[in-house]
Amino acid sequence: MRLVSVAVVATIAMAQSTPPDSARPGIPKFEVASIKPCKGVEPVSNARSGNLPNGGFSAGRMHLECSPLVGTGGLIRKAYGTFASGEFHAFLHPSALPVEGGPDWIRSEYYTIDAKAEGTPSVEMMQGPMLQAVLEDRFHLKVRRDTRPVPAYELTVAKGGPKLRPFDG
């Protein structure tokens, strides 16, 4: 039995504050992005909606309040997993996208990101491909996707064929 697992390896170093530049054709860009560390501030819980705090988005604007880079609600997992294609993927469980490597501070430091987009892209596009570009530019994030075998269950038909009856309700 085999299941494909994706691992994101993070090697991060803080960058100077420069406008993000995406080399991704067809993907909208942020005109301006500001990333500030959250010092002495309690991290914002995203547990209410399973998403980002309310009021974090408006037409062409994104505000992420005190979010970690790595963790259950981490920016890397959101950008490269939940919203990777610019669409919301609700089926992605946090354990399905392990983030490995990187310095210790990527798990303990929190950041507030304010960004203004060119035009009015969707919230999913801003949290996915556009956020990927910001993380790669500002934190010098390098991502390596890894496939490896892991234990899984396999559903098979028993000897003698299936014993299930069609639903007739």
C-alpha positions in Angstrom: 0.0 0.0 0.0 1.3 3.4 -0.9 0.1 7.0 -0.5 1.7 10.0 -2.0 2.8 12.6 0.5 4.0 16.1 -0.2 6.7 17.7 2.0 7.6 21.3 1.8 11.1 22.0 2.9 11.5 25.6 4.2 14.8 27.3 4.2 14.2 30.9 5.1 16.1 34.1 5.7 14.6 37.5 6.2 14.9 39.9 3.3 14.9 43.7 2.9 11.5 45.3 2.4 11.2 45.5 -1.3 8.1 45.2 -3.4 7.3 41.6 -4.2 8.0 40.5 -7.7 6.4 37.3 -9.1 7.9 35.6 -12.1 4.6 33.7 -12.5 2.9 34.6 -15.8 -0.8 35.1 -15.6 -0.8 35.5 -11.8 -1.8 38.9 -10.4 0.8 40.7 -8.2 0.7 42.7 -5.1 1.6 46.3 -5.8 2.8 46.8 -2.2 3.3 44.4 0.6 4.3 45.1 4.2 5.6 42.4 6.6 6.0 43.3 10.2 7.0 41.0 13.1 4.4 40.7 15.9 6.5 41.6 19.0 4.8 41.3 22.4 1.4 40.6 20.8 -0.7 37.5 21.3 -1.1 35.6 18.1 -4.6 35.8 16.5 -6.6 32.5 16.7 -7.9 31.5 13.3 -10.0 28.7 14.9 -13.4 30.6 14.6 -13.8 30.1 10.9 -11.0 27.6 10.2 -9.7 30.4 8.0 -8.2 33.9 8.5 -9.6 36.4 11.0 -12.8 38.2 9.9 -12.1 41.5 8.1 -8.8 40.3 6.7 -9.8 40.9 3.0 -11.4 43.5 1.0 -11.4 44.4 -2.7 -7.7 43.8 -3.7 -6.4 44.0 -0.1 -5.1 41.3 2.2 -4.4 41.7 5.9 -3.0 38.6 7.8 -2.7 39.4 11.5 0.1 37.8 13.5 0.3 34.5 11.6 3.2 32.0 11.9 5.1 30.8 8.9 4.7 27.1 9.9 2.1 25.4 12.0 -1.5 24.3 11.6 -2.6 27.8 10.4 0.8 28.7 9.0 1.3 30.9 6.0 3.4 28.3 4.1 0.7 25.6 4.4 -2.0 28.1 3.3 -0.1 29.4 0.3 1.2 26.0 -0.9 -1.6 23.7 0.2 -5.0 25.0 1.0 -5.0 27.8 -1.6 -2.1 26.6 -3.8 -3.9 26.9 -7.2 -5.9 30.0 -6.3 -8.8 27.9 -5.2 -9.9 26.7 -1.8 -9.1 23.0 -1.1 -11.1 22.2 2.1 -10.2 18.5 1.9 -6.5 19.2 2.7 -5.8 18.1 6.3 -2.9 19.8 8.0 -1.0 16.5 8.3 -1.3 16.0 4.5 1.2 18.8 3.9 4.1 18.5 6.4 6.5 21.4 6.5 10.0 20.2 7.3 13.3 22.0 7.8 14.1 25.6 8.3 15.3 27.5 11.4 13.4 27.2 14.7 12.1 30.8 14.4 9.8 29.9 11.5 7.6 28.0 14.1 7.8 30.6 16.9 7.8 34.0 15.2 4.5 35.6 14.0 4.1 38.2 11.3 1.5 40.7 10.1 1.2 41.0 6.4 -0.6 43.9 4.7 -0.7 43.9 0.9 -2.5 45.8 -1.9 -3.0 43.9 -5.2 -3.1 45.2 -8.7 -6.8 45.0 -9.6 -9.2 42.9 -7.5 -8.1 39.3 -7.5 -10.0 36.7 -5.5 -9.3 36.0 -1.8 -8.2 32.5 -2.8 -5.7 33.9 -5.4 -4.3 36.4 -2.8 -3.9 33.6 -0.2 -2.4 31.1 -2.7 -0.1 32.1 -5.6 0.2 35.7 -4.7 1.2 34.9 -1.1 3.6 32.3 -2.4 5.4 35.1 -4.4 5.6 37.3 -1.3 7.0 34.5 0.9 9.6 33.6 -1.8 10.6 37.2 -2.3 10.6 38.5 1.3 11.7 35.4 3.2 13.8 33.9 0.4 11.6 30.8 0.9 12.8 27.8 -1.1 10.3 24.9 -1.6 11.1 21.4 -2.5 8.2 19.0 -3.0 9.0 15.4 -2.0 7.0 12.2 -2.6 7.5 9.3 -0.3 5.7 6.1 0.5 3.6 6.1 3.7 1.3 3.5 5.3 -2.3 3.6 4.0 -5.5 1.5 3.9 -6.5 -0.1 0.7 -10.1 -1.1 0.0 -10.3 -4.4 -1.9 -13.1 -6.8 -2.9 -13.2 -10.0 -0.7 -13.0 -13.5 -2.2 -16.4 -14.4 -3.7 -17.1 -10.9 -4.9 -18.8 -7.9 -3.2 -21.6 -8.6 -0.7 -23.0 -5.1 -1.0 -26.6 -4.5 -2.2 -27.5 -1.5 -4.3 -29.3 1.3 -2.4 -33.0 1.3 -3.3 -34.2 4.2 -1.1 
